[in-house]
């Protein structure tokens, strides 16, 4: 994966302790749930690491059992549907 930067996304399980499935959605997977499922990491997090080109701005949300959640740890940007999404910039390593 030359030239790509690992980006780890974490969703706090305390927000939805009963959650069964958490996935990352955004334009990079056409907002399709279950393409990028997060793995449960202990009692505190759901985690996934994806690779993106540096300098890219990632717009995304989490799909939690069919409900859309923004990332409480990142910035926000307006979404075309009248809601907000999370946003993260990919920095060079």
C-alpha positions as CSV (number, residue, x, y, z in Angstrom):
1,X,0.0,0.0,0.0
2,X,2.7,2.4,-1.1
3,X,1.8,6.0,-0.6
4,X,-1.2,5.3,1.5
5,X,-1.6,6.4,5.2
6,X,-3.3,4.2,7.8
7,X,-6.3,5.9,9.4
8,X,-7.9,4.3,12.5
9,X,-11.5,5.1,13.3
10,X,-12.8,4.4,16.8
11,X,-16.5,4.4,17.9
12,X,-17.0,4.4,21.7
13,X,-19.1,1.4,22.7
14,X,-20.3,3.3,25.8
15,X,-22.6,5.3,23.5
16,X,-24.5,2.2,22.4
17,X,-23.6,-0.6,24.7
18,X,-26.2,-2.9,23.1
19,X,-24.9,-2.4,19.5
20,X,-24.4,-5.6,17.5
21,X,-22.9,-4.1,14.3
22,X,-21.0,-0.9,13.7
23,X,-19.6,0.1,10.2
24,X,-17.9,3.0,8.7
25,X,-19.8,4.7,5.8
26,X,-19.0,7.6,3.5
27,X,-18.4,8.5,-0.2
28,X,-15.4,6.0,-0.2
29,X,-17.9,3.1,0.0
30,X,-21.0,4.9,-1.5
31,X,-22.5,5.2,2.0
32,X,-23.1,1.5,2.1
33,X,-23.3,-0.2,5.6
34,X,-21.3,-3.4,6.3
35,X,-18.7,-2.7,3.6
36,X,-16.3,-1.6,6.3
37,X,-17.3,-3.2,9.6
38,X,-15.6,-2.2,12.8
39,X,-14.3,-4.9,15.2
40,X,-15.1,-4.8,18.9
41,X,-11.9,-4.0,20.8
42,X,-12.5,-4.8,24.5
43,X,-15.2,-3.1,26.4
44,X,-14.6,0.5,25.2
45,X,-14.2,0.7,21.4
46,X,-15.2,-0.5,18.0
47,X,-12.2,-0.1,15.7
48,X,-11.2,-0.2,12.0
49,X,-8.1,0.9,10.2
50,X,-8.4,1.9,6.5
51,X,-5.7,3.3,4.1
52,X,-6.1,6.6,2.3
53,X,-3.9,8.9,0.2
54,X,-2.3,11.7,2.2
55,X,-3.9,15.1,1.8
56,X,-7.3,13.7,1.4
57,X,-10.3,14.9,3.5
58,X,-12.5,12.0,4.6
59,X,-16.2,12.6,5.1
60,X,-17.9,9.8,7.1
61,X,-20.3,8.6,9.7
62,X,-20.8,5.4,11.6
63,X,-23.7,3.1,10.9
64,X,-24.7,1.5,14.3
65,X,-27.4,-1.2,13.8
66,X,-28.9,0.8,11.0
67,X,-28.8,4.3,12.7
68,X,-26.3,6.9,11.6
69,X,-23.9,8.4,14.2
70,X,-21.3,11.1,13.8
71,X,-17.9,10.7,15.4
72,X,-17.8,12.4,18.8
73,X,-14.0,12.7,18.4
74,X,-13.7,14.5,15.1
75,X,-14.8,17.7,13.3
76,X,-18.1,18.1,11.6
77,X,-19.2,19.2,8.1
78,X,-22.6,19.9,6.7
79,X,-24.0,17.0,4.6
80,X,-26.2,17.5,1.5
81,X,-29.2,15.9,3.2
82,X,-29.6,18.6,5.8
83,X,-27.5,16.8,8.4
84,X,-23.9,16.8,9.5
85,X,-21.1,14.2,9.0
86,X,-17.7,13.8,10.6
87,X,-14.6,14.9,8.7
88,X,-11.0,14.1,9.1
89,X,-7.9,15.1,7.2
90,X,-5.3,12.5,6.2
91,X,-1.8,13.7,7.1
92,X,1.5,12.5,5.7
93,X,3.4,10.2,8.0
